[in-house]
């Protein structure tokens, strides 16, 4: 009798946990806060997962009934389905699953901001011809290179030779001159050049950044409208800031920061994480030994955070 009660209790708790996950995801979907965590193209999988969690939860609740317990006790698989361990161990195990549900309902949802950008580094333009600033800073540290050489001279030289040979065999610029890739962005460049101004939206953000990387000289002097949040690198001058967006392919874990530099005397008037609408003229400059787009500012205005704060690849190639 005790074994039946034990099986029924644990099946019931597992069912509640599964239904709790389903309700949490459903709440994210209904409120729209799911956009903070998952890319738009992943939503069909989220709907599927919600249905599966709900179904499995109901199955576990049914198993907790007297009939379900009886069928499980009569199971001839040779396995003891009871949960072993002390009450404290069982409580700890269930807490691991219950805590995310409770925290998901209680904690506020927040878009990624400049503190995350500082840790991950900003990719200027689309990032195909540059490196994130955090990575550049790490690689450019002469102190760390000297320490690595002193700690292991032979290993340091071997790594240096392998990096050099790898860069000789392959370069990012060569990869992005493949016929399909090149023709897609050539056509897009022609279309953008025919427009009176370039308007950057959530849908075309990464495509336009890629076009500017590949054909920057052709767009110098072109008017551009862009929305993003304000960010500054530690080595920026007072008249410099970045208008940036987080790009997401799958979920928030793979989010990268894509930014465009702006030079203006009004830079100090806007704090980090302020969302702004920028109108200016495309120019180019050098930063961290890379040619990057630069916006010569005409107007900059503070705006509310967009309904879709992240941008996503269009997969149009």
C-alpha positions, 0 to 999 in steps of 0.5 A, a space after each residue: 500500500 505504501 509503495 502504491 502511495 509513493 508511486 502515485 505521489 511522485 507521478 502526480 508531482 512530475 505531472 504538475 512540473 510538466 504542466 508548469 513548464 507548459 503554462 510558463 511557455 504559454 504565458 511567454 507566448 501570450 504576453 509576447 515576452 517569448 521574443 526576449 528568448 527565442 528567435 522568430 523562426 524557432 516558434 513552431 518548435 516552441 508550440 510543439 514543445 508546449 503541447 508535448 509538455 502538456 500532454 506528458 503532464 496529463 499522462 503523469 496525472 493519470 498515472 497517479 490515480 489508483 488505476 494507473 498505479 495498479 497498472 504500473 505495479 503489475 508491469 512485468 518489465 523487471 524494473 522497480 519504478 519507485 523513487 529511491 533516496 531520502 526525503 531531502 534528496 527527493 526534495 532537492 531533485 524536484 527543486 531543480 525543476 520547480 525553481 525555473 518555473 517559479 523564477 520564470 513567473 516571478 522575475 521580470 523579462 528584460 532585453 539584453 543591454 550594453 553590459 552584455 554587449 561589453 562582455 561579448 564585444 560589438 561586431 561593426 557592420 555585419 561582422 563578416 569582415 571584422 571581429 568582435 571588439 572583445 576578441 580583438 582586445 584579447 588578441 591585441 594584448 601584448 602583455 598576454 602574448 608576452 606571458 604566453 611566450 615566457 610560459 611556453 616559448 615552443 608552444 607559442 611559436 607553434 600556435 603562431 605558425 598554425 594561425 599564420 598558415 590558416 590565414 594563408 589558406 582561408 580568409 573571410 573576404 574570399 569566402 564572401 565572394 562566392 558566386 551565390 552570396 556575392 550575387 545576392 548582395 550585389 542585387 540588394 546593393 543595386 536596389 538600395 542605391 536606387 532608393 532615395 534613402 536607406 531605411 534599416 528595419 528589423 527585417 533587413 538589418 543584417 542584410 543591409 549591414 552585410 551590403 555596407 561591409 561588401 560595398 561600403 565605398 559605393 554607399 558613402 554619402 547615402 542617407 540612412 535611417 536606423 534604430 538601435 540602443 546606445 553603446 560606447 567602447 571604453 576607448 571611445 572619444 566623447 563625440 563617438 557612440 555606437 547604435 547597436 542591435 542584438 542579432 539572434 539566430 536561435 535563442 538568446 544564448 547565441 545573440 551577437 551585437 551588431 553596431 554602427 559607429 556615429 560621430 556627433 557633438 551630441 553623443 554625451 547627451 545619450 546614456 548607454 541603453 537609450 534607444 534612439 532613431 538616427 538619421 545621417 549620412 554614410 561614411 567610413 572610418 578605421 577602427 581596430 585596423 578594420 574599415 567600418 561604416 560610420 554615420 555622420 549624424 544629421 538628427 538623433 532622437 530618443 525613442 521607446 524600445 521597439 516591440 521586436 528589440 532583436 534582429 534576425 537573419 533573413 536566410 534569403 540567400 
